[in-house]
Amino acid sequence: MSKKIVIVGAGVAGINAATKLVDNGYDGSLINIIDMGKDPHNRLPEEVMEGMLGAGGWSDGKLVVSTSQGGQLSKYCGETKALSLMDQVVENFRRFHPKPEEIFLSNPQEEPDFIKPKFTLRMSPVWHIGSNFLHEIAKNWYSYLVDKGVNFEWETKVTFIDFKYEYVELDNSLEPISYDELIFAVGKSGIDFAQHLAKDYELPDEPKSVQIGVRFEAPQKYFQKMIDVSYDFKLYQSDDKVSIRSFCTNNNAAYVAVEETYGDITYNGHAKKGEEFRNNLTNFGIIMEIKGIENPFEWSRNVVNQLQRDGKGLYYSPSRKPGTTSEGKDISAYQIQDLQQVRQVMGEYWDYVESFILDMKEIFEFSNDWGVYIPEVKYLSPEVKVDYKNLSLVQYPNIYFVGDALSARGITVSGAHGIYVAESLLRDKYHHEDIWYDGDIISF
Ligand SMILES: Cc1cc2nc3c(=O)[nH]c(=O)nc-3n(C[C@H](O)[C@H](O)[C@H](O)COP(=O)(O)OP(=O)(O)OC[C@H]3O[C@@H](n4cnc5c(N)ncnc54)[C@H](O)[C@@H]3O)c2cc1C
């Protein structure tokens, strides 16, 4: 018995869920995907967070295969299953890639001696795709799903979900859409909406730690010896209160990206592939995970809000100016001459970032040739409580939270959430049709 499925959000999680379903014989015409962004042919590069493949579609396309990074997965399904789900996500990106042989794998095996006096290195395999290829992948993937009969509503925002009477309301139509099953995959751009639903329906949740810092940028030459060991190097320090790491490194043709959440500007980064885009820069997040803060979500929002000026985030450098986007536009950032405002707002936590930069300076010898975009944040809203076997809400078993909406923080984990839910829906369908489905093998 196939049910009508509505997927809110055509991001990494939603698209992987739909793909798993139609790959395994689910009737695509019963799947409605609604997204407030644009289809992959019309989405503009500055639309960083919305549209086909969501934030993942305009991201750097680093596919990290690790159960200790990028959010929770093994907690729900165990280590082995988590790795197998992430492999399926990587495989999907490979499958729709116009030149899969150009996907690059960085798989560090050993910590280099030169970092040891100051840092440890977190090691896991990372496949790198590059933003420009992601755009092509998004188009191929979209046409596959359309061919399978999946319905897409673009530039349509879901404004309300009635969990009881099972319908969604849209901003551009008076006609609600009903569902039997709903996959809630709104990512970071829908975090506000997720919060409203959690409040309205009194969904039980668990608080998450604060993840905040800056996006660091410098000429790549200083970091080349590190990049040769690990493309997406994760330098790591920690004490009882704070762990701090480099995160989401972009190289060669590396651009800082501007994100907007809750009306505030924060930063991220991505890299293109191809010599024509080369700018010989490296950028990465320096992110702290801070434990023990009361109301961590509100704390982060407040800090981010105070690190704005003239509707922009901040940029500090002893010698450099903010760069340009990959489209050649100036990066929206207000250049500050000293770090007083940042120190005031972040308090003692700024010392961790500063000391991390000083330690890097000793090892990589970049002197004053660096800059930081402030702030970078991973908003981890309280994680709603879900049934571990299929990520459905405890009180509403036909609503599934996935991806960044369930505190993921990366492409592979978000995509894996989507596939995990799809497997449960397939098990349900085939159970009713008296076919045994074990989650991995069914082909038609
Ligand atoms: C610049 C940048 C670079 C990144 N680089 C990497 C990287 O290299 N590797 C990595 O692992 N992760 C990276 N990330 C993070 C990664 O992209 C996300 O973790 C991932 O995309 C989350 O997937 P998701 O499906 O949960 O949400 P998303 O991919 O964000 O998709 C959510 C979708 O929901 C839609 N939506 C939201 N609210 C509504 C609504 N009310 N109605 C209708 N539609 C709605 C949005 O338009 C969006 O398309 C990057 C993020 C950014 C911004």
PDBQT file of the ligand as one rigid body, heavy atoms in Angstrom, charges set to zero:
ROOT
HETATM    1  C1  LIG A 501      28.207  27.593   1.865  1.00  0.00    +0.000 C 
HETATM    2  C2  LIG A 501      28.017  26.247   2.505  1.00  0.00    +0.000 A 
HETATM    3  C3  LIG A 501      28.978  25.272   2.343  1.00  0.00    +0.000 A 
HETATM    4  C4  LIG A 501      28.805  24.013   2.924  1.00  0.00    +0.000 A 
HETATM    5  N1  LIG A 501      29.745  23.058   2.660  1.00  0.00    +0.000 NA
HETATM    6  C5  LIG A 501      29.543  21.805   3.122  1.00  0.00    +0.000 A 
HETATM    7  C6  LIG A 501      30.431  20.778   2.770  1.00  0.00    +0.000 A 
HETATM    8  O1  LIG A 501      31.384  20.969   2.012  1.00  0.00    +0.000 OA
HETATM    9  N2  LIG A 501      30.221  19.540   3.294  1.00  0.00    +0.000 N 
HETATM   10  C7  LIG A 501      29.165  19.277   4.126  1.00  0.00    +0.000 A 
HETATM   11  O2  LIG A 501      29.020  18.136   4.571  1.00  0.00    +0.000 OA
HETATM   12  N3  LIG A 501      28.265  20.230   4.449  1.00  0.00    +0.000 NA
HETATM   13  C8  LIG A 501      28.425  21.484   3.958  1.00  0.00    +0.000 A 
HETATM   14  N4  LIG A 501      27.511  22.445   4.261  1.00  0.00    +0.000 N 
HETATM   15  C9  LIG A 501      26.356  22.084   5.103  1.00  0.00    +0.000 C 
HETATM   16  C10 LIG A 501      25.336  21.270   4.286  1.00  0.00    +0.000 C 
HETATM   17  O3  LIG A 501      25.085  21.931   3.075  1.00  0.00    +0.000 OA
HETATM   18  C11 LIG A 501      24.070  21.049   5.093  1.00  0.00    +0.000 C 
HETATM   19  O4  LIG A 501      24.400  20.405   6.305  1.00  0.00    +0.000 OA
HETATM   20  C12 LIG A 501      23.054  20.180   4.317  1.00  0.00    +0.000 C 
HETATM   21  O5  LIG A 501      22.736  20.763   3.073  1.00  0.00    +0.000 OA
HETATM   22  C13 LIG A 501      21.780  19.992   5.144  1.00  0.00    +0.000 C 
HETATM   23  O6  LIG A 501      20.857  19.268   4.396  1.00  0.00    +0.000 OA
HETATM   24  P1  LIG A 501      19.280  19.429   4.670  1.00  0.00    +0.000 P 
HETATM   25  O7  LIG A 501      18.593  18.659   3.619  1.00  0.00    +0.000 OA
HETATM   26  O8  LIG A 501      18.985  19.182   6.072  1.00  0.00    +0.000 OA
HETATM   27  O9  LIG A 501      19.001  20.993   4.442  1.00  0.00    +0.000 OA
HETATM   28  P2  LIG A 501      19.257  21.877   3.164  1.00  0.00    +0.000 P 
HETATM   29  O10 LIG A 501      20.172  21.203   2.217  1.00  0.00    +0.000 OA
HETATM   30  O11 LIG A 501      19.605  23.219   3.654  1.00  0.00    +0.000 OA
HETATM   31  O12 LIG A 501      17.827  21.943   2.463  1.00  0.00    +0.000 OA
HETATM   32  C14 LIG A 501      16.705  22.512   3.080  1.00  0.00    +0.000 C 
HETATM   33  C15 LIG A 501      15.715  22.962   2.012  1.00  0.00    +0.000 C 
HETATM   34  O13 LIG A 501      14.481  23.284   2.637  1.00  0.00    +0.000 OA
HETATM   35  C16 LIG A 501      13.913  24.406   2.011  1.00  0.00    +0.000 C 
HETATM   36  N5  LIG A 501      12.990  25.037   2.975  1.00  0.00    +0.000 N 
HETATM   37  C17 LIG A 501      13.284  25.545   4.198  1.00  0.00    +0.000 A 
HETATM   38  N6  LIG A 501      12.159  25.981   4.800  1.00  0.00    +0.000 NA
HETATM   39  C18 LIG A 501      11.140  25.752   3.940  1.00  0.00    +0.000 A 
HETATM   40  C19 LIG A 501       9.730  25.995   3.982  1.00  0.00    +0.000 A 
HETATM   41  N7  LIG A 501       9.136  26.529   5.061  1.00  0.00    +0.000 N 
HETATM   42  N8  LIG A 501       8.987  25.667   2.902  1.00  0.00    +0.000 NA
HETATM   43  C20 LIG A 501       9.562  25.117   1.802  1.00  0.00    +0.000 A 
HETATM   44  N9  LIG A 501      10.884  24.869   1.700  1.00  0.00    +0.000 NA
HETATM   45  C21 LIG A 501      11.668  25.164   2.766  1.00  0.00    +0.000 A 
HETATM   46  C22 LIG A 501      15.102  25.281   1.640  1.00  0.00    +0.000 C 
HETATM   47  O14 LIG A 501      14.774  26.118   0.555  1.00  0.00    +0.000 OA
HETATM   48  C23 LIG A 501      16.172  24.229   1.281  1.00  0.00    +0.000 C 
HETATM   49  O15 LIG A 501      16.223  23.984  -0.104  1.00  0.00    +0.000 OA
HETATM   50  C24 LIG A 501      27.650  23.726   3.699  1.00  0.00    +0.000 A 
HETATM   51  C25 LIG A 501      26.677  24.706   3.876  1.00  0.00    +0.000 A 
HETATM   52  C26 LIG A 501      26.839  25.948   3.287  1.00  0.00    +0.000 A 
HETATM   53  C27 LIG A 501      25.773  26.994   3.469  1.00  0.00    +0.000 C 
ENDROOT
TORSDOF 0
